[in-house]
Amino acid sequence: MIFGVSIYEILTVSTIIFFIGIYGFVTRKNLIAMLMSVELILNAGALNFVVINKYLFPDALGGVIFSLFIIAVAAAETALALAIIINLYRLIMSLKTDDLETMKF
């Protein structure tokens, strides 16, 4: 138990966050909402790394190190995705995925 909460409850919350991210990515048409859904998916993975590491190896920091790498990759991905989204908005004045026919060619 971590702070009085069992590992099953934390993994259940992580699973719910992951599937909310999957649902948001599949159903949203706005690029910003899709980016936020990808961030939810990455945060659920980072939470899994930390919780499973704390459960299996309480004194080791391997899961925390992996989650820091996930956070760094998520920050780089967000910066790059926002730059692409800003350039697309300047080009076509829309953030909907239906309007992005210019990326086909």
C-alpha positions as CSV (number, residue, x, y, z in Angstrom):
1,M,0.0,0.0,0.0
2,I,1.2,3.4,-1.0
3,F,-0.1,6.2,1.3
4,G,-3.0,4.0,2.3
5,V,-4.1,3.3,-1.3
6,S,-3.6,-0.2,-2.8
7,I,-1.8,-0.8,-6.1
8,Y,-5.1,-2.0,-7.7
9,E,-6.8,1.3,-7.1
10,I,-3.9,3.3,-8.5
11,L,-3.7,1.0,-11.6
12,T,-7.4,1.3,-12.0
13,V,-7.1,5.1,-12.1
14,S,-4.2,4.8,-14.5
15,T,-6.2,2.6,-16.8
16,I,-9.2,5.0,-16.7
17,I,-6.9,7.9,-17.6
18,F,-5.3,5.8,-20.4
19,F,-8.7,5.0,-22.0
20,I,-10.0,8.5,-21.6
21,G,-7.0,9.6,-23.6
22,I,-7.6,6.9,-26.2
23,Y,-11.3,7.9,-26.5
24,G,-10.4,11.6,-26.7
25,F,-7.8,10.9,-29.5
26,V,-10.2,8.8,-31.5
27,T,-13.3,11.0,-31.2
28,R,-11.9,14.5,-31.3
29,K,-11.5,16.5,-34.5
30,N,-9.6,19.4,-33.0
31,L,-5.8,19.1,-33.0
32,I,-5.3,20.7,-29.6
33,A,-7.8,18.3,-28.0
34,M,-6.0,15.4,-29.7
35,L,-2.7,16.6,-28.3
36,M,-4.2,16.8,-24.8
37,S,-5.4,13.2,-25.2
38,V,-1.9,12.0,-26.2
39,E,-0.6,13.8,-23.0
40,L,-3.2,11.8,-20.9
41,I,-1.9,8.6,-22.5
42,L,1.7,9.4,-21.7
43,N,0.8,10.4,-18.1
44,A,-1.0,7.2,-17.5
45,G,2.1,5.3,-18.7
46,A,4.3,7.4,-16.4
47,L,2.0,6.7,-13.4
48,N,2.2,2.9,-14.2
49,F,6.0,3.0,-14.2
50,V,6.2,4.8,-10.8
51,V,3.5,2.6,-9.1
52,I,4.8,-0.7,-10.3
53,N,8.4,0.2,-9.4
54,K,7.3,1.3,-6.0
55,Y,5.4,-2.0,-5.5
56,L,8.2,-4.3,-6.8
57,F,11.3,-2.5,-5.8
58,P,10.5,0.0,-3.0
59,D,14.1,1.3,-2.6
60,A,15.0,1.5,-6.3
61,L,14.4,4.6,-8.5
62,G,14.1,2.9,-11.9
63,G,10.4,3.7,-12.4
64,V,10.9,7.3,-11.4
65,I,13.8,7.6,-13.9
66,F,11.6,6.2,-16.7
67,S,8.8,8.5,-15.8
68,L,11.2,11.5,-16.0
69,F,12.2,10.4,-19.5
70,I,8.5,10.1,-20.4
71,I,7.9,13.6,-19.1
72,A,10.9,14.9,-21.1
73,V,9.6,13.2,-24.3
74,A,6.1,14.6,-23.6
75,A,7.5,18.1,-23.3
76,A,9.4,17.8,-26.5
77,E,6.4,16.3,-28.3
78,T,4.2,19.1,-27.1
79,A,6.6,21.8,-28.2
80,L,7.0,20.2,-31.6
81,A,3.2,19.6,-32.0
82,L,2.3,23.1,-31.0
83,A,4.8,24.5,-33.5
84,I,3.2,22.4,-36.3
85,I,-0.3,23.3,-35.2
86,I,0.5,27.0,-35.2
87,N,2.0,26.8,-38.7
88,L,-1.0,24.8,-39.9
89,Y,-3.4,27.4,-38.4
90,R,-1.5,30.2,-40.2
91,L,-1.7,28.3,-43.4
92,I,-5.4,27.2,-43.5
93,M,-7.0,29.1,-40.5
94,S,-8.5,26.0,-39.0
95,L,-7.6,23.4,-36.4
96,K,-10.0,20.7,-37.5
97,T,-8.6,17.5,-38.8
98,D,-11.2,17.5,-41.6
99,D,-9.7,20.7,-43.1
100,L,-6.1,19.3,-43.3
101,E,-6.1,18.2,-46.9
102,T,-2.9,20.2,-47.5
103,M,-0.9,17.6,-45.6
104,K,-1.8,14.9,-48.2
105,F,0.7,16.2,-50.7
